[in-house]
Amino acid sequence: MMRKTDHCFRSWRIPVALLWLMSWGLYMPTASAYSLSISQDQIQKKLDKKFPIRRDKGFFWAELSHPKPHLKPETNELGLSLDLHYRLLDKHVKTGKIYLLGKPAYDPVAGEFYLHTVKIVSFELPGARVDQAYVLRKQLAKVAKKKLKRVKLYRLKDSVRDQLLKAFIQGVCVQPDRVVVTFGLSQ
């Protein structure tokens, strides 16, 4: 059974919701949108918290450290160069560099932007034999897949505005000095 006040309540919800969206720049009749910029420095700070990453599998030990992000606007990807310290069967720790590439992605449930589909593009292993390089590539691919599966770049806060933004993402775009996330209603 519907009461008279129920109808009044329902009739004002839509205009209030539109006013709320307009106040945050998410809905405008002129099709404007709100954007969030994540600077390269912000990304660097998030990455510094995640590293170093170590893997020890008996015959294989590796440590990835000192991440440096490289924004690739031409492919809409984010690259990472990392210092690599590794040891195979011998007891000598050797050093090298590894370069990874991934795409920024968004998880609407968690409200997080993260690095997705991370893959090894290249690595430098001075003094390593071909068979060692092969083993290292296989093991480092496992590390990249397991440990770098979701490198968090940014997380929306629990504020009312950010909770509202979670539902209205339009796209993630890599620019030369930042990652830009656009929010709004599709027109």
N, C-alpha and C positions, 0 to 999 in steps of 0.2 A: 504494500500500500504506500503510495507516494504522498508525502506531506507537501503542503504549500511552500514551506521553507526549502525543501530539497530542490525544487525547480529554480528558486532564486539563487541557491548556492551554485548550481551547475551553470547558470547563465552568466555569472561573472567570472568563472574560472578561466575561460578562453581569453577574454580581453586582458585579464591580469597576467596570464602566462605570456601573452604577446608583449605586453609592456615590460615584463621581466626580461625577456629575450632581447628586446630593443635596448634596454638599459645596459646590457653587457655587450652590445654590438653584434649579437649572433643573428638577429633577424632585422633586416631593414628592407623596406619596400624597394630601395634603390640597389639591392643585391650586393651590399658591402659585406665584408667578412672581417673577423678578428684573427690576428695572427700572433703566434708566440715564437720568439726567436731564442734559440739555444746556441749561445756563442761557443766558439772553439775552446775558450778558456773554461767554460762550464763543463764541456765534455771532458776536457783534460782532468779536471778535478774529480769527476765521477770515475774516470778510468784509473786514476791514481789510487782510489780506494779499493779497487778490484785486484790490483797487482801488488806484489809478484804472485804468479801462479806456478806451482811446482807439481811435478809428476815424477813418481819414483816407482819403477816396475822392475826392480832387481837389476837386470842387465842394462836398464835405461833409466837415466835421471836427467831431468830438464827443468829449467826455471826460465819463465818469460817475465821480463821486467821492463820498466821505463817505457810505458806506452806513449806514443806520439800520434795523435789523430791527424789524418790528411783528408780534407773534404774534397770530393770529386763531383763538382756540379754537372759536368758533361755526361756522367753516367748515373747521377743521383745515388752515389754510393759513398761510403765512408771507409777510408783505409786506416790501418794501424801499422806502424812500424814498431817493432819490439826488439829489445836486446835478448839474446838467447845464450844461456849458459847450459852446456850439456856434457854428459859423460856416458859413454857406451861401456863396453866390456873392460876397458882399461880404467885406471884410477885417476887419470888426468882430466881436469875440467877444461873444456874448450869453449870458446866464445864465438858468436856469430850474430846475424841479424835475420829477422823474419818479417815478412810483409803480408798482412792479412787484408781482406776486403769483405765488406758486408753492406747490406742495405738497411737503412733505418726503417723500423716498422712500429706499429702502434697496437697496444693491447687495450681495447676499450673497457674491459672489465676491471683491470688493475689501474688503468689510467697511466700506463708507462710507455715511454718511447725507448726502444732498445735496438741493438744491432742484431740483425737477423741474417741467416744464411752466410755465416762467416766461413771463408775458405782461404787457403794458403795460395798466395799469388806467386811469391818467390821467397827464397832465402839464400843467405850467404854463409857458407861454412868454410872459412879458410883452413886449409890443411886437412880437410876430411876426404876420405877415399870415396869412390863412387858407391860401393856397397854400404858404407856408413851413411851417406847422404840418402840413399833409398830407405834405410831403416828409420832414419830420423824423420824423413818426410811422412812415412806411414804413422809413426808414433805421434808426431806433432799434429797431424790431421785429426787423430783421435782426441788429443788435448783440445784442439780448436772446436771440435764438434761437441765435446762434453763440457768443458769449462767455460767456453765463450759463446755458448748457445744463445744466451740472452744477456748480453752486456747492457745493463740499464744506463741510458743516456740522460733521462729526465723522468720525473714522476709528478703528475698533477697532484696538488695538495688536496686536503679534505675540506677546503673552503666551499661555500655554496657556489661561487662562481666557477671554480674548477670542476666541481661535481656536475654542473650544468654543461661545461665544455666537453666533458667526456662523451656526451651523446651526439655532438655535432662536428666531428672531425671531417674535414674535406680532403686534406692531403698533407704529405710530408715531402719537403723539397730541400735538397742540399744546395747551398750557395757557397761561394768561395770562402767565407769567413764564419758561416753559421748554418744551422739547420732551422728551417722555418716550417712551422706547423700552422695550417690554416683551418679555422673553425667557422662554421656558419651553416645556414640552411641551403640546400640545393635549390636552385631556381629552375 
